[in-house]
Amino acid sequence: MTLEDYDTMLSEQNNSCAICNKTVEGNLFVDHDHKTGEVRGLLCNGCNSGLGMLNDNLDLLRSAVLYLEKHS
C-alpha cells in the first residue's frame, strides 16, 4: 500500500476507523487479511487489537457479540 493508497482509503472512510467510526489523532492501522495479505481497511488501535486478539475468527467474534448481548 502506498501513501497515496492510504490517503485515498482514509478519505473514503471519512478520516475514521472502518469499524467504530472513531476519528483518532495520528495514523490508523492498515488492517489486512493474514491469509491473503489483502488490505481490508484502516482501523483504530482498539479495533485492530480486538480483531487480532480474536485471530480474525468469525465464530469467536459472533460468540463475543452474543456474550455482550446477553450481559447488556
C-alpha positions as CSV (number, residue, x, y, z in Angstrom):
1,M,0.0,0.0,0.0
2,T,1.4,3.4,-1.0
3,L,0.9,6.6,1.0
4,E,-1.4,7.7,-1.8
5,D,-3.5,4.5,-1.4
6,Y,-3.6,5.1,2.4
7,D,-4.7,8.7,2.0
8,T,-7.4,7.6,-0.5
9,M,-8.7,4.9,1.8
10,L,-8.6,7.3,4.8
11,S,-10.7,9.9,2.8
12,E,-13.2,7.2,1.8
13,Q,-13.5,6.2,5.4
14,N,-14.2,9.9,6.4
15,N,-10.9,10.0,8.3
16,S,-12.2,7.5,10.8
17,C,-11.9,3.8,11.8
18,A,-13.7,1.4,9.4
19,I,-15.3,-0.4,12.4
20,C,-16.1,2.1,15.2
21,N,-16.1,5.2,13.0
22,K,-13.9,7.0,15.7
23,T,-11.6,9.7,14.4
24,V,-8.2,9.4,16.0
25,E,-5.2,11.6,16.3
26,G,-2.3,10.3,14.3
27,N,-2.4,7.3,11.9
28,L,-4.8,4.4,11.7
29,F,-3.6,0.9,11.4
30,V,-3.7,-0.8,8.0
31,D,-5.8,-3.9,8.5
32,H,-5.2,-6.9,6.2
33,D,-6.3,-10.5,5.8
34,H,-3.5,-12.6,7.2
35,K,-4.2,-15.4,4.7
36,T,-4.3,-13.4,1.5
37,G,-2.4,-10.2,2.5
38,E,-5.2,-8.1,1.0
39,V,-5.8,-4.8,2.7
40,R,-9.3,-4.6,4.2
41,G,-9.4,-1.1,5.7
42,L,-7.9,1.3,8.3
43,L,-8.6,0.7,12.0
44,C,-8.0,2.4,15.3
45,N,-5.8,0.7,17.8
46,G,-8.7,-0.8,19.8
47,C,-10.5,-2.3,16.8
48,N,-7.3,-3.5,15.3
49,S,-6.2,-5.1,18.5
50,G,-9.7,-6.7,19.1
51,L,-9.6,-8.4,15.7
52,G,-6.1,-9.6,16.3
53,M,-6.8,-10.9,19.7
54,L,-9.7,-12.9,18.3
55,N,-7.5,-14.2,15.5
56,D,-9.9,-12.8,12.8
57,N,-12.1,-15.8,13.8
58,L,-15.7,-15.2,12.8
59,D,-17.0,-17.8,15.2
60,L,-15.2,-16.1,18.1
61,L,-16.4,-12.7,17.0
62,R,-20.0,-14.0,16.9
63,S,-19.6,-15.6,20.3
64,A,-18.3,-12.3,21.7
65,V,-21.4,-10.4,20.3
66,L,-23.7,-13.0,21.8
67,Y,-21.9,-12.7,25.1
68,L,-22.2,-8.9,25.1
69,E,-25.9,-9.0,24.1
70,K,-26.6,-11.5,26.9
71,H,-24.9,-9.3,29.5
72,S,-26.1,-5.9,28.4
